[in-house]
Amino acid sequence: MHKFNAHVFHRTMQNVKRHSGAGYQHIKNVAGHIDHGVHIAKQVYSVVQPVIRHYAGNNHIHHHAMKAISGYESIRNKVSEANDHVIILVIN
């Protein structure tokens, strides 16, 4: 059984900090990939949207696409604000 002393506590805190930092960076990386994918999807949709409207008529595809994009932008803004708060907490 290990004795719990200042050295063990310090090493444990270093491990917690390292693992949480690595997890945070991984999540930011995944979120960046998702954001890039949505950006490309928006560009593709802007190109094919006139064709969809021409052939599909007014069948609400555009409405649903715009609602999905708006929802994503809302979530992205909330995540960005939370990230800004984390950065402020880490700096201070």
C-alpha positions in Angstrom: 0.0 0.0 0.0 1.3 3.4 -0.9 1.7 6.2 1.5 -0.1 9.4 0.5 2.4 12.2 0.8 3.1 15.5 -0.9 5.1 13.8 -3.7 2.3 11.3 -4.5 -0.2 14.1 -4.5 1.9 16.3 -6.8 2.4 13.4 -9.2 -1.3 12.6 -9.2 -2.2 16.2 -9.9 0.3 16.3 -12.8 -1.3 13.2 -14.3 -4.8 14.6 -13.9 -3.7 17.8 -15.6 -2.0 16.0 -18.4 -4.9 13.7 -19.1 -7.5 16.4 -18.9 -5.5 18.6 -21.2 -5.0 15.8 -23.7 -8.8 15.1 -23.6 -9.6 18.7 -24.1 -7.3 18.9 -27.1 -8.8 15.8 -28.5 -12.3 17.2 -28.2 -11.2 20.4 -29.8 -9.7 18.5 -32.7 -12.8 16.5 -33.3 -15.0 19.6 -33.1 -12.7 21.3 -35.6 -13.2 18.4 -38.0 -16.9 18.5 -37.6 -16.9 22.3 -38.1 -14.8 21.9 -41.3 -17.3 19.2 -42.6 -20.3 21.4 -41.9 -18.5 24.3 -43.7 -18.0 22.1 -46.8 -21.5 20.8 -46.6 -22.8 24.4 -46.6 -20.7 25.2 -49.6 -22.0 22.1 -51.5 -25.6 22.9 -50.5 -25.2 26.5 -51.8 -24.2 25.1 -55.2 -26.9 22.4 -55.4 -29.7 24.4 -53.8 -31.0 26.0 -57.0 -31.1 22.6 -58.7 -33.0 21.1 -55.8 -35.5 23.9 -55.8 -35.9 23.6 -59.6 -36.5 19.8 -59.6 -38.1 19.2 -56.2 -40.3 22.3 -56.2 -41.3 23.8 -52.9 -41.1 20.6 -50.8 -39.5 22.2 -47.7 -36.0 20.8 -48.3 -34.6 24.3 -48.1 -36.5 25.1 -44.9 -35.2 22.0 -43.2 -31.6 22.5 -44.4 -31.6 26.1 -43.2 -33.1 25.0 -39.8 -30.3 22.4 -39.5 -27.6 25.0 -40.3 -29.1 27.5 -37.9 -29.3 24.8 -35.1 -25.7 23.9 -35.7 -24.6 27.6 -35.7 -26.4 28.0 -32.4 -24.7 25.0 -30.8 -21.3 26.1 -32.2 -21.7 29.6 -30.7 -22.5 28.1 -27.3 -19.5 25.8 -27.4 -17.3 28.7 -28.5 -18.5 30.7 -25.5 -17.8 27.8 -23.2 -14.3 27.4 -24.6 -13.7 31.1 -24.1 -14.7 30.8 -20.4 -12.4 27.8 -20.0 -9.5 29.8 -21.5 -10.2 32.7 -19.2 -10.3 30.3 -16.2 -7.0 28.7 -17.2 -5.2 32.0 -17.8 -6.4 33.5 -14.5 
